[in-house]
Amino acid sequence: MTNSLAERTIRNFAVGRNNWLFSGSPRGAKACGVLYSIVESAKANGLIPYKYILHLLKELSRHAGKLTSEILEQCMPWNPNLISICQ
């Protein structure tokens, strides 16, 4: 058994780890972690991260102040409707 896929997946994280030392504050580090999670989730679901983030920003800003679980579920990267938008 090999763990090559796991090693390749976390390689970007390990390389970026030194850059995150300069996040500026704990809140900045948390923001980096959230963004990294969004990007990796998009990649894992076959989406182009840039297009997925643009879609998230547009959709979540349209529903600002009135987010429901249904709206959030529609924004999840595993939603089949996003394939045509973010690929």
PDB file of N, CA, C and O in Angstrom, chain B, residues numbered from 101:
ATOM      1  N   MET B 101       0.846  -1.167   0.000  1.00  0.00           N
ATOM      2  CA  MET B 101       0.000   0.000   0.000  1.00  0.00           C
ATOM      3  C   MET B 101       0.900   1.241   0.000  1.00  0.00           C
ATOM      4  O   MET B 101       1.959   1.257   0.627  1.00  0.00           O
ATOM      5  N   THR B 102       0.465   2.251  -0.698  1.00  0.00           N
ATOM      6  CA  THR B 102       1.245   3.478  -0.802  1.00  0.00           C
ATOM      7  C   THR B 102       0.424   4.665  -0.310  1.00  0.00           C
ATOM      8  O   THR B 102      -0.807   4.628  -0.334  1.00  0.00           O
ATOM      9  N   ASN B 103       1.088   5.687   0.121  1.00  0.00           N
ATOM     10  CA  ASN B 103       0.393   6.906   0.550  1.00  0.00           C
ATOM     11  C   ASN B 103       0.752   8.087  -0.344  1.00  0.00           C
ATOM     12  O   ASN B 103       0.699   9.236   0.093  1.00  0.00           O
ATOM     13  N   SER B 104       1.114   7.811  -1.581  1.00  0.00           N
ATOM     14  CA  SER B 104       1.538   8.858  -2.511  1.00  0.00           C
ATOM     15  C   SER B 104       0.460   9.913  -2.718  1.00  0.00           C
ATOM     16  O   SER B 104       0.768  11.104  -2.768  1.00  0.00           O
ATOM     17  N   LEU B 105      -0.804   9.498  -2.841  1.00  0.00           N
ATOM     18  CA  LEU B 105      -1.889  10.454  -3.043  1.00  0.00           C
ATOM     19  C   LEU B 105      -1.980  11.394  -1.850  1.00  0.00           C
ATOM     20  O   LEU B 105      -2.120  12.605  -2.021  1.00  0.00           O
ATOM     21  N   ALA B 106      -1.901  10.848  -0.651  1.00  0.00           N
ATOM     22  CA  ALA B 106      -1.965  11.685   0.552  1.00  0.00           C
ATOM     23  C   ALA B 106      -0.789  12.656   0.597  1.00  0.00           C
ATOM     24  O   ALA B 106      -0.960  13.827   0.935  1.00  0.00           O
ATOM     25  N   GLU B 107       0.396  12.174   0.259  1.00  0.00           N
ATOM     26  CA  GLU B 107       1.572  13.046   0.275  1.00  0.00           C
ATOM     27  C   GLU B 107       1.457  14.158  -0.758  1.00  0.00           C
ATOM     28  O   GLU B 107       1.815  15.302  -0.480  1.00  0.00           O
ATOM     29  N   ARG B 108       0.960  13.831  -1.946  1.00  0.00           N
ATOM     30  CA  ARG B 108       0.802  14.867  -2.985  1.00  0.00           C
ATOM     31  C   ARG B 108      -0.256  15.882  -2.574  1.00  0.00           C
ATOM     32  O   ARG B 108      -0.130  17.073  -2.862  1.00  0.00           O
ATOM     33  N   THR B 109      -1.296  15.407  -1.902  1.00  0.00           N
ATOM     34  CA  THR B 109      -2.381  16.291  -1.503  1.00  0.00           C
ATOM     35  C   THR B 109      -1.922  17.325  -0.489  1.00  0.00           C
ATOM     36  O   THR B 109      -2.308  18.491  -0.575  1.00  0.00           O
ATOM     37  N   ILE B 110      -1.102  16.912   0.474  1.00  0.00           N
ATOM     38  CA  ILE B 110      -0.688  17.853   1.519  1.00  0.00           C
ATOM     39  C   ILE B 110       0.604  18.593   1.173  1.00  0.00           C
ATOM     40  O   ILE B 110       1.061  19.428   1.954  1.00  0.00           O
ATOM     41  N   ARG B 111       1.195  18.299   0.022  1.00  0.00           N
ATOM     42  CA  ARG B 111       2.451  18.958  -0.350  1.00  0.00           C
ATOM     43  C   ARG B 111       2.296  20.470  -0.402  1.00  0.00           C
ATOM     44  O   ARG B 111       3.141  21.191   0.129  1.00  0.00           O
ATOM     45  N   ASN B 112       1.236  20.962  -1.029  1.00  0.00           N
ATOM     46  CA  ASN B 112       1.021  22.415  -1.112  1.00  0.00           C
ATOM     47  C   ASN B 112       0.876  23.020   0.276  1.00  0.00           C
ATOM     48  O   ASN B 112       1.368  24.116   0.543  1.00  0.00           O
ATOM     49  N   PHE B 113       0.205  22.304   1.144  1.00  0.00           N
ATOM     50  CA  PHE B 113       0.044  22.780   2.513  1.00  0.00           C
ATOM     51  C   PHE B 113       1.398  22.886   3.208  1.00  0.00           C
ATOM     52  O   PHE B 113       1.683  23.875   3.882  1.00  0.00           O
ATOM     53  N   ALA B 114       2.224  21.865   3.039  1.00  0.00           N
ATOM     54  CA  ALA B 114       3.540  21.863   3.682  1.00  0.00           C
ATOM     55  C   ALA B 114       4.433  22.969   3.124  1.00  0.00           C
ATOM     56  O   ALA B 114       5.181  23.598   3.873  1.00  0.00           O
ATOM     57  N   VAL B 115       4.359  23.206   1.835  1.00  0.00           N
ATOM     58  CA  VAL B 115       5.161  24.270   1.221  1.00  0.00           C
ATOM     59  C   VAL B 115       4.678  25.641   1.692  1.00  0.00           C
ATOM     60  O   VAL B 115       5.488  26.523   1.975  1.00  0.00           O
ATOM     61  N   GLY B 116       3.379  25.816   1.773  1.00  0.00           N
ATOM     62  CA  GLY B 116       2.825  27.101   2.194  1.00  0.00           C
ATOM     63  C   GLY B 116       2.940  27.373   3.678  1.00  0.00           C
ATOM     64  O   GLY B 116       2.782  28.514   4.114  1.00  0.00           O
ATOM     65  N   ARG B 117       3.208  26.356   4.450  1.00  0.00           N
ATOM     66  CA  ARG B 117       3.263  26.483   5.904  1.00  0.00           C
ATOM     67  C   ARG B 117       4.225  27.594   6.344  1.00  0.00           C
ATOM     68  O   ARG B 117       3.911  28.341   7.271  1.00  0.00           O
ATOM     69  N   ASN B 118       5.363  27.711   5.711  1.00  0.00           N
ATOM     70  CA  ASN B 118       6.309  28.767   6.085  1.00  0.00           C
ATOM     71  C   ASN B 118       5.754  30.152   5.769  1.00  0.00           C
ATOM     72  O   ASN B 118       6.018  31.107   6.501  1.00  0.00           O
ATOM     73  N   ASN B 119       4.995  30.268   4.695  1.00  0.00           N
ATOM     74  CA  ASN B 119       4.403  31.562   4.348  1.00  0.00           C
ATOM     75  C   ASN B 119       3.357  31.981   5.375  1.00  0.00           C
ATOM     76  O   ASN B 119       3.171  33.171   5.628  1.00  0.00           O
ATOM     77  N   TRP B 120       2.682  31.011   5.959  1.00  0.00           N
ATOM     78  CA  TRP B 120       1.609  31.324   6.903  1.00  0.00           C
ATOM     79  C   TRP B 120       2.133  31.789   8.242  1.00  0.00           C
ATOM     80  O   TRP B 120       1.359  32.253   9.080  1.00  0.00           O
ATOM     81  N   LEU B 121       3.421  31.676   8.463  1.00  0.00           N
ATOM     82  CA  LEU B 121       3.986  32.208   9.694  1.00  0.00           C
ATOM     83  C   LEU B 121       3.814  33.720   9.757  1.00  0.00           C
ATOM     84  O   LEU B 121       3.871  34.317  10.831  1.00  0.00           O
ATOM     85  N   PHE B 122       3.603  34.329   8.598  1.00  0.00           N
ATOM     86  CA  PHE B 122       3.497  35.773   8.511  1.00  0.00           C
ATOM     87  C   PHE B 122       2.061  36.214   8.222  1.00  0.00           C
ATOM     88  O   PHE B 122       1.842  37.194   7.509  1.00  0.00           O
ATOM     89  N   SER B 123       1.093  35.499   8.770  1.00  0.00           N
ATOM     90  CA  SER B 123      -0.321  35.833   8.557  1.00  0.00           C
ATOM     91  C   SER B 123      -0.702  37.126   9.254  1.00  0.00           C
ATOM     92  O   SER B 123      -1.715  37.737   8.915  1.00  0.00           O
ATOM     93  N   GLY B 124       0.090  37.549  10.218  1.00  0.00           N
ATOM     94  CA  GLY B 124      -0.158  38.832  10.860  1.00  0.00           C
ATOM     95  C   GLY B 124      -0.876  38.727  12.190  1.00  0.00           C
ATOM     96  O   GLY B 124      -0.611  39.503  13.108  1.00  0.00           O
ATOM     97  N   SER B 125      -1.778  37.776  12.297  1.00  0.00           N
ATOM     98  CA  SER B 125      -2.543  37.622  13.532  1.00  0.00           C
ATOM     99  C   SER B 125      -3.210  36.252  13.526  1.00  0.00           C
ATOM    100  O   SER B 125      -3.253  35.588  12.490  1.00  0.00           O
ATOM    101  N   PRO B 126      -3.725  35.830  14.659  1.00  0.00           N
ATOM    102  CA  PRO B 126      -4.474  34.560  14.673  1.00  0.00           C
ATOM    103  C   PRO B 126      -5.695  34.588  13.746  1.00  0.00           C
ATOM    104  O   PRO B 126      -6.038  33.575  13.136  1.00  0.00           O
ATOM    105  N   ARG B 127      -6.340  35.738  13.644  1.00  0.00           N
ATOM    106  CA  ARG B 127      -7.494  35.843  12.736  1.00  0.00           C
ATOM    107  C   ARG B 127      -7.054  35.697  11.284  1.00  0.00           C
ATOM    108  O   ARG B 127      -7.758  35.093  10.475  1.00  0.00           O
ATOM    109  N   GLY B 128      -5.884  36.255  10.954  1.00  0.00           N
ATOM    110  CA  GLY B 128      -5.349  36.120   9.602  1.00  0.00           C
ATOM    111  C   GLY B 128      -5.012  34.675   9.286  1.00  0.00           C
ATOM    112  O   GLY B 128      -5.251  34.201   8.175  1.00  0.00           O
ATOM    113  N   ALA B 129      -4.454  33.972  10.272  1.00  0.00           N
ATOM    114  CA  ALA B 129      -4.135  32.556  10.082  1.00  0.00           C
ATOM    115  C   ALA B 129      -5.402  31.736   9.899  1.00  0.00           C
ATOM    116  O   ALA B 129      -5.440  30.814   9.085  1.00  0.00           O
ATOM    117  N   LYS B 130      -6.441  32.074  10.658  1.00  0.00           N
ATOM    118  CA  LYS B 130      -7.716  31.358  10.519  1.00  0.00           C
ATOM    119  C   LYS B 130      -8.317  31.596   9.131  1.00  0.00           C
ATOM    120  O   LYS B 130      -8.842  30.671   8.511  1.00  0.00           O
ATOM    121  N   ALA B 131      -8.237  32.834   8.648  1.00  0.00           N
ATOM    122  CA  ALA B 131      -8.749  33.157   7.313  1.00  0.00           C
ATOM    123  C   ALA B 131      -7.996  32.367   6.244  1.00  0.00           C
ATOM    124  O   ALA B 131      -8.606  31.883   5.290  1.00  0.00           O
ATOM    125  N   CYS B 132      -6.676  32.233   6.395  1.00  0.00           N
ATOM    126  CA  CYS B 132      -5.879  31.439   5.452  1.00  0.00           C
ATOM    127  C   CYS B 132      -6.331  29.988   5.463  1.00  0.00           C
ATOM    128  O   CYS B 132      -6.443  29.356   4.412  1.00  0.00           O
ATOM    129  N   GLY B 133      -6.589  29.466   6.651  1.00  0.00           N
ATOM    130  CA  GLY B 133      -7.039  28.081   6.769  1.00  0.00           C
ATOM    131  C   GLY B 133      -8.393  27.855   6.126  1.00  0.00           C
ATOM    132  O   GLY B 133      -8.610  26.835   5.472  1.00  0.00           O
ATOM    133  N   VAL B 134      -9.295  28.790   6.306  1.00  0.00           N
ATOM    134  CA  VAL B 134     -10.626  28.680   5.704  1.00  0.00           C
ATOM    135  C   VAL B 134     -10.516  28.712   4.183  1.00  0.00           C
ATOM    136  O   VAL B 134     -11.135  27.898   3.497  1.00  0.00           O
ATOM    137  N   LEU B 135      -9.740  29.639   3.660  1.00  0.00           N
ATOM    138  CA  LEU B 135      -9.569  29.737   2.211  1.00  0.00           C
ATOM    139  C   LEU B 135      -8.910  28.481   1.647  1.00  0.00           C
ATOM    140  O   LEU B 135      -9.314  27.982   0.597  1.00  0.00           O
ATOM    141  N   TYR B 136      -7.904  27.977   2.339  1.00  0.00           N
ATOM    142  CA  TYR B 136      -7.238  26.749   1.905  1.00  0.00           C
ATOM    143  C   TYR B 136      -8.229  25.591   1.865  1.00  0.00           C
ATOM    144  O   TYR B 136      -8.209  24.787   0.933  1.00  0.00           O
ATOM    145  N   SER B 137      -9.085  25.504   2.861  1.00  0.00           N
ATOM    146  CA  SER B 137     -10.091  24.439   2.916  1.00  0.00           C
ATOM    147  C   SER B 137     -11.071  24.544   1.747  1.00  0.00           C
ATOM    148  O   SER B 137     -11.436  23.533   1.148  1.00  0.00           O
ATOM    149  N   ILE B 138     -11.492  25.759   1.428  1.00  0.00           N
ATOM    150  CA  ILE B 138     -12.412  25.965   0.308  1.00  0.00           C
ATOM    151  C   ILE B 138     -11.758  25.543  -1.007  1.00  0.00           C
ATOM    152  O   ILE B 138     -12.377  24.857  -1.821  1.00  0.00           O
ATOM    153  N   VAL B 139     -10.518  25.951  -1.210  1.00  0.00           N
ATOM    154  CA  VAL B 139      -9.800  25.623  -2.450  1.00  0.00           C
ATOM    155  C   VAL B 139      -9.619  24.117  -2.584  1.00  0.00           C
ATOM    156  O   VAL B 139      -9.876  23.558  -3.650  1.00  0.00           O
ATOM    157  N   GLU B 140      -9.185  23.457  -1.527  1.00  0.00           N
ATOM    158  CA  GLU B 140      -8.953  22.015  -1.599  1.00  0.00           C
ATOM    159  C   GLU B 140     -10.259  21.241  -1.763  1.00  0.00           C
ATOM    160  O   GLU B 140     -10.280  20.214  -2.441  1.00  0.00           O
ATOM    161  N   SER B 141     -11.344  21.711  -1.158  1.00  0.00           N
ATOM    162  CA  SER B 141     -12.647  21.062  -1.337  1.00  0.00           C
ATOM    163  C   SER B 141     -13.120  21.189  -2.782  1.00  0.00           C
ATOM    164  O   SER B 141     -13.681  20.249  -3.346  1.00  0.00           O
ATOM    165  N   ALA B 142     -12.889  22.356  -3.373  1.00  0.00           N
ATOM    166  CA  ALA B 142     -13.254  22.545  -4.777  1.00  0.00           C
ATOM    167  C   ALA B 142     -12.464  21.595  -5.665  1.00  0.00           C
ATOM    168  O   ALA B 142     -13.032  20.949  -6.546  1.00  0.00           O
ATOM    169  N   LYS B 143     -11.158  21.507  -5.437  1.00  0.00           N
ATOM    170  CA  LYS B 143     -10.319  20.598  -6.231  1.00  0.00           C
ATOM    171  C   LYS B 143     -10.772  19.151  -6.073  1.00  0.00           C
ATOM    172  O   LYS B 143     -10.850  18.413  -7.054  1.00  0.00           O
ATOM    173  N   ALA B 144     -11.069  18.746  -4.844  1.00  0.00           N
ATOM    174  CA  ALA B 144     -11.475  17.367  -4.580  1.00  0.00           C
ATOM    175  C   ALA B 144     -12.784  17.013  -5.272  1.00  0.00           C
ATOM    176  O   ALA B 144     -13.049  15.841  -5.541  1.00  0.00           O
ATOM    177  N   ASN B 145     -13.606  18.024  -5.561  1.00  0.00           N
ATOM    178  CA  ASN B 145     -14.881  17.785  -6.231  1.00  0.00           C
ATOM    179  C   ASN B 145     -14.845  18.119  -7.711  1.00  0.00           C
ATOM    180  O   ASN B 145     -15.890  18.199  -8.357  1.00  0.00           O
ATOM    181  N   GLY B 146     -13.643  18.316  -8.255  1.00  0.00           N
ATOM    182  CA  GLY B 146     -13.486  18.522  -9.687  1.00  0.00           C
ATOM    183  C   GLY B 146     -13.856  19.908 -10.180  1.00  0.00           C
ATOM    184  O   GLY B 146     -14.136  20.082 -11.366  1.00  0.00           O
ATOM    185  N   LEU B 147     -13.865  20.892  -9.302  1.00  0.00           N
ATOM    186  CA  LEU B 147     -14.211  22.253  -9.688  1.00  0.00           C
ATOM    187  C   LEU B 147     -12.938  23.086  -9.840  1.00  0.00           C
ATOM    188  O   LEU B 147     -11.901  22.764  -9.259  1.00  0.00           O
ATOM    189  N   ILE B 148     -13.026  24.142 -10.614  1.00  0.00           N
ATOM    190  CA  ILE B 148     -11.925  25.094 -10.738  1.00  0.00           C
ATOM    191  C   ILE B 148     -12.054  26.054  -9.552  1.00  0.00           C
ATOM    192  O   ILE B 148     -13.044  26.779  -9.448  1.00  0.00           O
ATOM    193  N   PRO B 149     -11.061  26.061  -8.658  1.00  0.00           N
ATOM    194  CA  PRO B 149     -11.186  26.856  -7.429  1.00  0.00           C
ATOM    195  C   PRO B 149     -11.521  28.327  -7.666  1.00  0.00           C
ATOM    196  O   PRO B 149     -12.349  28.888  -6.949  1.00  0.00           O
ATOM    197  N   TYR B 150     -10.898  28.958  -8.648  1.00  0.00           N
ATOM    198  CA  TYR B 150     -11.169  30.376  -8.909  1.00  0.00           C
ATOM    199  C   TYR B 150     -12.645  30.594  -9.233  1.00  0.00           C
ATOM    200  O   TYR B 150     -13.280  31.491  -8.678  1.00  0.00           O
ATOM    201  N   LYS B 151     -13.189  29.775 -10.131  1.00  0.00           N
ATOM    202  CA  LYS B 151     -14.601  29.923 -10.506  1.00  0.00           C
ATOM    203  C   LYS B 151     -15.521  29.613  -9.326  1.00  0.00           C
ATOM    204  O   LYS B 151     -16.563  30.247  -9.160  1.00  0.00           O
ATOM    205  N   TYR B 152     -15.130  28.635  -8.512  1.00  0.00           N
ATOM    206  CA  TYR B 152     -15.941  28.273  -7.352  1.00  0.00           C
ATOM    207  C   TYR B 152     -15.968  29.409  -6.330  1.00  0.00           C
ATOM    208  O   TYR B 152     -17.025  29.718  -5.780  1.00  0.00           O
ATOM    209  N   ILE B 153     -14.829  30.027  -6.074  1.00  0.00           N
ATOM    210  CA  ILE B 153     -14.787  31.138  -5.116  1.00  0.00           C
ATOM    211  C   ILE B 153     -15.597  32.322  -5.634  1.00  0.00           C
ATOM    212  O   ILE B 153     -16.312  32.964  -4.864  1.00  0.00           O
ATOM    213  N   LEU B 154     -15.495  32.618  -6.921  1.00  0.00           N
ATOM    214  CA  LEU B 154     -16.320  33.696  -7.493  1.00  0.00           C
ATOM    215  C   LEU B 154     -17.803  33.400  -7.313  1.00  0.00           C
ATOM    216  O   LEU B 154     -18.583  34.278  -6.945  1.00  0.00           O
ATOM    217  N   HIS B 155     -18.177  32.160  -7.576  1.00  0.00           N
ATOM    218  CA  HIS B 155     -19.579  31.759  -7.406  1.00  0.00           C
ATOM    219  C   HIS B 155     -20.009  31.931  -5.945  1.00  0.00           C
ATOM    220  O   HIS B 155     -21.084  32.465  -5.673  1.00  0.00           O
ATOM    221  N   LEU B 156     -19.172  31.481  -5.010  1.00  0.00           N
ATOM    222  CA  LEU B 156     -19.494  31.624  -3.589  1.00  0.00           C
ATOM    223  C   LEU B 156     -19.688  33.085  -3.204  1.00  0.00           C
ATOM    224  O   LEU B 156     -20.655  33.432  -2.526  1.00  0.00           O
ATOM    225  N   LEU B 157     -18.770  33.934  -3.638  1.00  0.00           N
ATOM    226  CA  LEU B 157     -18.869  35.348  -3.285  1.00  0.00           C
ATOM    227  C   LEU B 157     -20.150  35.970  -3.829  1.00  0.00           C
ATOM    228  O   LEU B 157     -20.803  36.749  -3.135  1.00  0.00           O
ATOM    229  N   LYS B 158     -20.514  35.633  -5.067  1.00  0.00           N
ATOM    230  CA  LYS B 158     -21.735  36.183  -5.657  1.00  0.00           C
ATOM    231  C   LYS B 158     -22.976  35.678  -4.937  1.00  0.00           C
ATOM    232  O   LYS B 158     -23.850  36.464  -4.571  1.00  0.00           O
ATOM    233  N   GLU B 159     -23.055  34.368  -4.735  1.00  0.00           N
ATOM    234  CA  GLU B 159     -24.245  33.779  -4.124  1.00  0.00           C
ATOM    235  C   GLU B 159     -24.401  34.181  -2.663  1.00  0.00           C
ATOM    236  O   GLU B 159     -25.498  34.536  -2.232  1.00  0.00           O
ATOM    237  N   LEU B 160     -23.331  34.128  -1.909  1.00  0.00           N
ATOM    238  CA  LEU B 160     -23.440  34.442  -0.487  1.00  0.00           C
ATOM    239  C   LEU B 160     -23.711  35.930  -0.266  1.00  0.00           C
ATOM    240  O   LEU B 160     -24.379  36.292   0.702  1.00  0.00           O
ATOM    241  N   SER B 161     -23.207  36.794  -1.141  1.00  0.00           N
ATOM    242  CA  SER B 161     -23.504  38.216  -0.991  1.00  0.00           C
ATOM    243  C   SER B 161     -24.960  38.520  -1.368  1.00  0.00           C
ATOM    244  O   SER B 161     -25.566  39.443  -0.825  1.00  0.00           O
ATOM    245  N   ARG B 162     -25.515  37.739  -2.299  1.00  0.00           N
ATOM    246  CA  ARG B 162     -26.938  37.918  -2.658  1.00  0.00           C
ATOM    247  C   ARG B 162     -27.854  37.583  -1.493  1.00  0.00           C
ATOM    248  O   ARG B 162     -28.930  38.166  -1.354  1.00  0.00           O
ATOM    249  N   HIS B 163     -27.432  36.649  -0.661  1.00  0.00           N
ATOM    250  CA  HIS B 163     -28.261  36.179   0.442  1.00  0.00           C
ATOM    251  C   HIS B 163     -27.744  36.643   1.797  1.00  0.00           C
ATOM    252  O   HIS B 163     -28.068  36.044   2.823  1.00  0.00           O
ATOM    253  N   ALA B 164     -26.953  37.691   1.810  1.00  0.00           N
ATOM    254  CA  ALA B 164     -26.361  38.177   3.064  1.00  0.00           C
ATOM    255  C   ALA B 164     -27.462  38.507   4.073  1.00  0.00           C
ATOM    256  O   ALA B 164     -28.447  39.169   3.745  1.00  0.00           O
ATOM    257  N   GLY B 165     -27.279  38.044   5.273  1.00  0.00           N
ATOM    258  CA  GLY B 165     -28.250  38.323   6.325  1.00  0.00           C
ATOM    259  C   GLY B 165     -29.400  37.357   6.394  1.00  0.00           C
ATOM    260  O   GLY B 165     -30.144  37.358   7.376  1.00  0.00           O
ATOM    261  N   LYS B 166     -29.572  36.531   5.381  1.00  0.00           N
ATOM    262  CA  LYS B 166     -30.692  35.585   5.383  1.00  0.00           C
ATOM    263  C   LYS B 166     -30.254  34.215   4.871  1.00  0.00           C
ATOM    264  O   LYS B 166     -30.979  33.565   4.117  1.00  0.00           O
ATOM    265  N   LEU B 167     -29.069  33.783   5.282  1.00  0.00           N
ATOM    266  CA  LEU B 167     -28.569  32.472   4.870  1.00  0.00           C
ATOM    267  C   LEU B 167     -29.340  31.370   5.576  1.00  0.00           C
ATOM    268  O   LEU B 167     -29.545  31.414   6.789  1.00  0.00           O
ATOM    269  N   THR B 168     -29.756  30.401   4.814  1.00  0.00           N
ATOM    270  CA  THR B 168     -30.447  29.241   5.372  1.00  0.00           C
ATOM    271  C   THR B 168     -29.629  28.003   5.043  1.00  0.00           C
ATOM    272  O   THR B 168     -28.697  28.058   4.240  1.00  0.00           O
ATOM    273  N   SER B 169     -29.979  26.903   5.658  1.00  0.00           N
ATOM    274  CA  SER B 169     -29.256  25.668   5.379  1.00  0.00           C
ATOM    275  C   SER B 169     -29.449  25.239   3.922  1.00  0.00           C
ATOM    276  O   SER B 169     -28.558  24.615   3.344  1.00  0.00           O
ATOM    277  N   GLU B 170     -30.580  25.558   3.329  1.00  0.00           N
ATOM    278  CA  GLU B 170     -30.820  25.208   1.924  1.00  0.00           C
ATOM    279  C   GLU B 170     -29.896  26.003   1.004  1.00  0.00           C
ATOM    280  O   GLU B 170     -29.350  25.452   0.047  1.00  0.00           O
ATOM    281  N   ILE B 171     -29.721  27.274   1.282  1.00  0.00           N
ATOM    282  CA  ILE B 171     -28.831  28.112   0.462  1.00  0.00           C
ATOM    283  C   ILE B 171     -27.396  27.628   0.611  1.00  0.00           C
ATOM    284  O   ILE B 171     -26.668  27.525  -0.376  1.00  0.00           O
ATOM    285  N   LEU B 172     -26.991  27.333   1.832  1.00  0.00           N
ATOM    286  CA  LEU B 172     -25.630  26.841   2.051  1.00  0.00           C
ATOM    287  C   LEU B 172     -25.408  25.497   1.367  1.00  0.00           C
ATOM    288  O   LEU B 172     -24.333  25.252   0.819  1.00  0.00           O
ATOM    289  N   GLU B 173     -26.400  24.635   1.393  1.00  0.00           N
ATOM    290  CA  GLU B 173     -26.275  23.322   0.736  1.00  0.00           C
ATOM    291  C   GLU B 173     -26.103  23.493  -0.773  1.00  0.00           C
ATOM    292  O   GLU B 173     -25.377  22.721  -1.399  1.00  0.00           O
ATOM    293  N   GLN B 174     -26.754  24.485  -1.360  1.00  0.00           N
ATOM    294  CA  GLN B 174     -26.607  24.745  -2.794  1.00  0.00           C
ATOM    295  C   GLN B 174     -25.213  25.258  -3.140  1.00  0.00           C
ATOM    296  O   GLN B 174     -24.783  25.156  -4.289  1.00  0.00           O
ATOM    297  N   CYS B 175     -24.508  25.802  -2.163  1.00  0.00           N
ATOM    298  CA  CYS B 175     -23.163  26.340  -2.389  1.00  0.00           C
ATOM    299  C   CYS B 175     -22.055  25.333  -2.112  1.00  0.00           C
ATOM    300  O   CYS B 175     -20.884  25.620  -2.360  1.00  0.00           O
ATOM    301  N   MET B 176     -22.407  24.166  -1.605  1.00  0.00           N
ATOM    302  CA  MET B 176     -21.388  23.167  -1.290  1.00  0.00           C
ATOM    303  C   MET B 176     -20.749  22.622  -2.564  1.00  0.00           C
ATOM    304  O   MET B 176     -21.440  22.462  -3.571  1.00  0.00           O
ATOM    305  N   PRO B 177     -19.460  22.337  -2.545  1.00  0.00           N
ATOM    306  CA  PRO B 177     -18.767  21.935  -3.775  1.00  0.00           C
ATOM    307  C   PRO B 177     -19.237  20.599  -4.347  1.00  0.00           C
ATOM    308  O   PRO B 177     -18.948  20.301  -5.506  1.00  0.00           O
ATOM    309  N   TRP B 178     -19.942  19.800  -3.581  1.00  0.00           N
ATOM    310  CA  TRP B 178     -20.427  18.515  -4.096  1.00  0.00           C
ATOM    311  C   TRP B 178     -21.810  18.627  -4.730  1.00  0.00           C
ATOM    312  O   TRP B 178     -22.380  17.623  -5.157  1.00  0.00           O
ATOM    313  N   ASN B 179     -22.347  19.838  -4.792  1.00  0.00           N
ATOM    314  CA  ASN B 179     -23.639  20.052  -5.432  1.00  0.00           C
ATOM    315  C   ASN B 179     -23.485  19.831  -6.938  1.00  0.00           C
ATOM    316  O   ASN B 179     -22.668  20.498  -7.573  1.00  0.00           O
ATOM    317  N   PRO B 180     -24.258  18.901  -7.522  1.00  0.00           N
ATOM    318  CA  PRO B 180     -24.105  18.611  -8.953  1.00  0.00           C
ATOM    319  C   PRO B 180     -24.377  19.802  -9.869  1.00  0.00           C
ATOM    320  O   PRO B 180     -23.867  19.839 -10.989  1.00  0.00           O
ATOM    321  N   ASN B 181     -25.167  20.772  -9.421  1.00  0.00           N
ATOM    322  CA  ASN B 181     -25.468  21.945 -10.242  1.00  0.00           C
ATOM    323  C   ASN B 181     -24.251  22.838 -10.443  1.00  0.00           C
ATOM    324  O   ASN B 181     -24.215  23.621 -11.393  1.00  0.00           O
ATOM    325  N   LEU B 182     -23.260  22.736  -9.571  1.00  0.00           N
ATOM    326  CA  LEU B 182     -22.074  23.587  -9.672  1.00  0.00           C
ATOM    327  C   LEU B 182     -21.105  23.131 -10.755  1.00  0.00           C
ATOM    328  O   LEU B 182     -20.247  23.902 -11.184  1.00  0.00           O
ATOM    329  N   ILE B 183     -21.234  21.889 -11.196  1.00  0.00           N
ATOM    330  CA  ILE B 183     -20.305  21.368 -12.198  1.00  0.00           C
ATOM    331  C   ILE B 183     -20.359  22.217 -13.472  1.00  0.00           C
ATOM    332  O   ILE B 183     -19.319  22.547 -14.042  1.00  0.00           O
ATOM    333  N   SER B 184     -21.556  22.567 -13.914  1.00  0.00           N
ATOM    334  CA  SER B 184     -21.665  23.363 -15.137  1.00  0.00           C
ATOM    335  C   SER B 184     -21.199  24.800 -14.932  1.00  0.00           C
ATOM    336  O   SER B 184     -20.798  25.462 -15.890  1.00  0.00           O
ATOM    337  N   ILE B 185     -21.247  25.286 -13.699  1.00  0.00           N
ATOM    338  CA  ILE B 185     -20.860  26.665 -13.414  1.00  0.00           C
ATOM    339  C   ILE B 185     -19.358  26.805 -13.180  1.00  0.00           C
ATOM    340  O   ILE B 185     -18.751  27.793 -13.592  1.00  0.00           O
ATOM    341  N   CYS B 186     -18.768  25.825 -12.523  1.00  0.00           N
ATOM    342  CA  CYS B 186     -17.389  25.964 -12.020  1.00  0.00           C
ATOM    343  C   CYS B 186     -16.391  25.033 -12.671  1.00  0.00           C
ATOM    344  O   CYS B 186     -15.356  24.735 -12.075  1.00  0.00           O
ATOM    345  N   GLN B 187     -16.665  24.571 -13.859  1.00  0.00           N
ATOM    346  CA  GLN B 187     -15.674  23.726 -14.556  1.00  0.00           C
ATOM    347  C   GLN B 187     -15.249  24.371 -15.836  1.00  0.00           C
ATOM    348  O   GLN B 187     -14.424  23.817 -16.562  1.00  0.00           O
TER     349      GLN B 187
END
